[in-house]
Amino acid sequence: MRVVGDSLDRASQEAFTRPIPKSAGAQMRYLVRQHKGSTRAVAGLLGVSQRTVERYVRDQFRTPKAELAQRMAAEVRRRWQPLVRKRARDKAAKSTGLVIETRARFGFTAAPGTTDDGRMRRITQHLPPEYASQLLAAQDAGASEAELQQLTAEGLQEVYFKDSGGRAQELLVEFTDIDYIDIAY
């Protein structure tokens, strides 16, 4: 289950300046244009026949089954406005950073005599561009969900728990049992 990766994808979709095509025909035509006119490639992508794709392109079919509609919308969202998405990601990585809102279990490894039992916390924290750029670069490089969670934990550890180096220098944070995470640029 991708939690951090999906949240980063949703954050980039919030940067869209225009809505994705709504009708099945418009979505299918967009996918065919993205694949340089190849209805065969789109058919393979969606798991339907080439003839089915051609019928949606010509508006002979108008209402897809729920499963196909979800696959089409997801593929269109993945490809929609790549330059707008890239600009928003670059801005977050270089100047604005990310805002992370999460509810998860945070446990600690700290000096002897301190409380290190994990507990559920709800945290909303702005991560500066240096942590945002690491997280976005890792996602672009195809990092696993565990690596993305580790980078998120390191960012929250430094900014939230260590107060950007102002306290708890030896503290190590464990980020587990994620209830939800929402990331915004």
C-alpha positions, 0 to 999 in steps of 0.5 A: 500500500502506497501511502506517502507516494500516493499523497505526493501524487495527489499534491501534484494533481492539486496544481492542475490549472484545468480539470481533466476531461470528463466524458469517456470519449474525451478521456480516450481521445486524450490517451490516444493522443498521448500514445501518438495515435496508437489505439493498440497501445491504449487498449493494452494499457487499459486492458480492453480491445483495440476496437473498444478504444476506437468506439470510445474515440468515435463516441459510439460508446459513451458510458464505460463500466465502473472499473474501466472508467476508474482506469481511464481517469487514473491514466489521464490524471497521471499524464495530465498537464506535465509541465504544470505539475513539474513547475509546482514540484520544482517550486516546492523543491527549491523555494516553498517546501511541503506541508505534511499533515499526518496521524501516525505512531511516532516512537523514539530512540533517545537518551536513557531515562526518557519516554520512548514509547510510541504513541499516535500523534497528529502533526501538521508541519511545514518541511523546508525545501531541502527536505522537500527536494530529497523527498521529491527526488527520491519519488522521481528516482522510483524509491520504494514506499519504505524509503519515502516513509523514512525520508518523511520521518527524517524530515519530521524528526529534524524540523518538528521533534528536534526543532531544526537542531535546537533540542534533542540532538540524539533523538531518532524518530520511528514513523509507523502505523500511518493512519493518514498522510496528506502532503501539499505543495 
